[in-house]
Amino acid sequence: MQKYFVLDTNVLLHNADSISSFTDNVVVLPMSVIEELDRFKSHNNELARNARRVIRQLDQLRVKGNLGQGVEMDNGGTLLIYHERDLADHGMDMRVADNRILGVAYTLLQQGKKVVFVSKDINARLKADALGIGVMDFEKQKVNFDELFSGNCQQKVTGAEIDQFYAEKRLQVANCSPSPNEFILLIDENDEKHTALARSSNGGVLVPLISDYNEAFGLKPRNKEQRMALELLLDPEVELVTMVGQAGTGKTLLALAAALETTIRFQRYERILVSRPIIPMGKDLGFMPGDKDDKLMHWMQPIFDNLTLLMASPGRKQGEKQEESVKQKVDRLLRDNVIELEALTYIRGRSIPNQYVIVDEAQNLTPHEVKTIVSRAGQGTKVVLTGDPEQIDNPYLDSSSNGLSYAVERMKGQPMHGHITLRKSERSSLAGAAAEFL
């Protein structure tokens, strides 16, 4: 029996290709969804771009026939725009667009159709379920966060193999097939204190970590996961690095330290580009005064906090003018365009060559937005995505559907990609306790 998939507006705004994701079935768009797309289309953001793209697809289908009666799509399914007249009474206020969309699904159900309501809105799914309508989240571009690739593992080996690894600086372990750039902690099966930390090279051969990457811009790692992160962040062969970790694990600090080290000391990149999604936690403060740079100052304050910490580090070897204050050093980096702060809104359409790009709080991006950003990378550019998928402010994303988690899982196995999950908070004992217990 053919299914009728009634799509909520947020599904189309999340993924413009969603109307063609239900092969051999009927995709129903209530008229209220078309009206909501019309309200979104004039904005200058990713949601508006998706709205315009969906509208263009519908216009192309319109040429094939009457959308109100259903038009066949290339995937074998049918696209139907439902007019919403004579809807069955489901007892909710029909002046609300969400309730009219649910009314379409409920009406089709009363007509004996096999109906599935698809929405990114949990509350809308709850109401549909209460009406007896089958519900689902949009599953395409979702990963299993509970089984997300961590970037490192443990492997029991013989003591002789560990000794061989230290002597020959390489090891091939039987029945071990790590992903490229995955880290393996080799543990002696007879003595757990006899260990070695290795990194998988292309072909699965295990090699030692590079000694030159033991610190960055005076910052030394405090645990083995941070040491693994520095290995990836400083290696120019790894063009895309993803880092996942809770607050205080050092994601942003490590990325900035590595960016400064490779840009200022090694001069591998022309500048550092730092960006983060403009999504507030809690109630928004409204419009900010000033030009673009003035507005960005508020959103980029966490970046300035980390830069200030790095510039005040006594362990650095950069030899700046000692009479400069920490603030003057940070201001000079910005003034000399060593560091550029940019809103993600302005990255689309750019080509970014020879730069070290850091995208902080990437868990608030959709998979399509992450693809858009990474595809901006030109020759010689390195991209670092950091974030905590368990702290998401985007109302239509979760730990499994956000762009950061999706990138980790989809890029796993690619030789230009490296990933590490940071588990231990190093900010302070209070920050660590808050992340664990609150």
Secondary structure, 3 states (H helix, E strand, C coil): CCEEEEECHHHHHHCCCHHHCCCCCEEEEEHHHHHHHHHHCCCCCHHHHHHHHHHHHHHHHHCCCCCCCCEECCCCCEEEEECCCCCCCCCCCCCCHHHHHHHHHHHHHHCCCEEEEECCCHHHHHHHHHCCCEEECCCCCCCCHHHCCCCEEEEEECHHHHHHHHHHCCECCCCCCCCCCCEEEEEECCEEEEEEEEEECCCCCEEECCHHHCCECCECCCCHHHHHHHHHHHCCCCCEEEEEECCCCCHHHHHHHHHHHHHHHCCCCCEEEEECCCCCCCCCCCCCCCCHHHHHHHHCHHHHHHHHHHHCCCCCCCCCCCCCCHHHHHHHHHHCCCEEECCHHHCCCCCECCEEEEECCHHHCCHHHHHHHHCCECCCCEEEEEECCCCCCCCCCCCCCCHHHHHHHHHCCCCCEEEEEECCCCCCHHHHHHHHHC
